[in-house]
Amino acid sequence: MNQSKLLDLLENDARLTSQDLADILNEDKDEVAKEIKKLENEKIICGYHTVINYNKALRDEKVLAYIEVDCIPQRNKGYDKTAALIANYPEVDTMYLLSGDCDFLCLVQGKTMFEVARFVSDKIACVEDVRSTKTLFVLKQYKQSGIVIVDQEKDEQNRLVVTP
Amino acid sequence: MKELSRKVREIKPSGIRKFFDLANTMEGVISLGVGEPDFNTPWHICENAIYSMSQGKTHYTANRGLLELRQEICKFHKNRYNQNYDPETETLVTVGGSEAIDLAFRALLNPGDEVIMLDPNYVAYAPTVGLADGKCVMIQLKEENDFKLLPEDLKKAITNKTKALMINFPSNPTGGVMTYEDYEKLVPIIKESGIYVISDEIYAELSFDQEFASLAQFEEIRDQVIVINGFSKAFAMTGWRLGYILSNKEISSQMTKIHQYIIMSAPTAAQYAGLEALKNGIDDVLVMKNDYLNRRNLLVNRLNRMGLKTNMPHGTFYVFPNIQITGLSSDEFCEKLLEEEKVACVPGTAFGESGEGFIRISYAYSLDHIKEACDRIEHFISSRIK
């Protein structure tokens, strides 16, 4: 089975059933289900999420911030030990090691700016070997996972219903 | 009031029109009836058109189109299809493939000349032949031959009045294709009879499973072949109205005369968009093509499983399922499907008599949309299949 094609399809739409995927890949339904199970067990597939436009969603306030973290790498461990200390906080949504001015870039979520600020100063800044942090609050989001989320006309309105 | 043109009044309204009018007045219709991509034009292509306007490129271009665009067209056709045309004397940029079809017939036909058409075929060909005072001679394509044109059928259809053969592969509405080997068998017949071939290759980039082939690749009949292509389907640029026509020098200069009087030149901003598409757009085409392929597989597998026999189409974004098992005619099937399940398809008969017993389903829609439509079609036919 074409594993990378299967992953491509699921990455775009995790709601596709094994039957849908089997139809698209010209494979057997049970084989596809087995392959997905395998990918889940191997932690190649790590989860299934929904892309939400929080500009529109009516629910509790949510604040996003990118935190740049500068730290001192450790002998034999490099950055990974410090990274694990930060990544384990549930407030940290996504985290990378970067080239350039800062070391880590963390996407942090909180209910209020104050909550995020306190998390940064009380938790991340206090992690051993962290030298400094810089907090960048998100003002507005325009695109998420390849989808432009600022108001756009629905595609269907742009096309005639039946054309030759 | 004085009488209007008899020739124009005699043109029959398109069978697609009826379904458009029906579907358009209903609420909650999900359509599988469109003949254009669901993707918007890739942004870098739009941006180049906008930039051209900001630079004051808002004037006429040469009649044949921007030379730079024609050079890119010829390069693209050389590299991707192994077709060789000269940008200065054999290339003409048109307002969509539609203008190109019109130009070709007008440049070729004298009153009473016969044009061999494949049935089912795209709705615009026959009326355009009529407007050019030609006469259509139909070859019926068959499902069991994957809707290909067979050499024996072509041979039989050629008379001393035949001026041209009109073909369209990959085909709207059947999704059928011709391979190089299929064409090879037609070449001696075309060469010997001396007829012209108008080859509408607008779906060339949407060829699946096998490489696109064209009669223009055969050197011995190269001067008899007229190639029509454009940006609409491959680059999702239907609204830009940009196409082109490649042919030998003599035909090209005759067509340019018509074009120069009725059009002058294709829209300039669209030509700059086309330039960007050819230079930097092929990756976008491949991404869209991959999506079409996924949808095709899902649709064909589902239709076959629910009991509608559907050949695997190797091109375009249409499938052409056989609905005879339901005992309904194409028209009845589509009308009832629209009334009962609010799904709009186009009856095969809109594309010619041979389309009876078939419907055209477009998969230029998202997977979600296609799945929902399949559920409804399945519900519709479940009580009708014995």
Interface residues (C-beta under 8 A of the other chain):
Chain A: L9 D13 L16 D20 A22 D23 I24 L25 N26 D155 N158 R159 L160 V161 V162 T163 P164
Chain B: S14 I16 F19 F20 A23 N24 V29 S31 G33 V34 G35 E36 D38 N40 Y122 V123 A124 N172 N294 R295 N297 L298 N301 R302 A344 V346 A350 L367 D368 K371
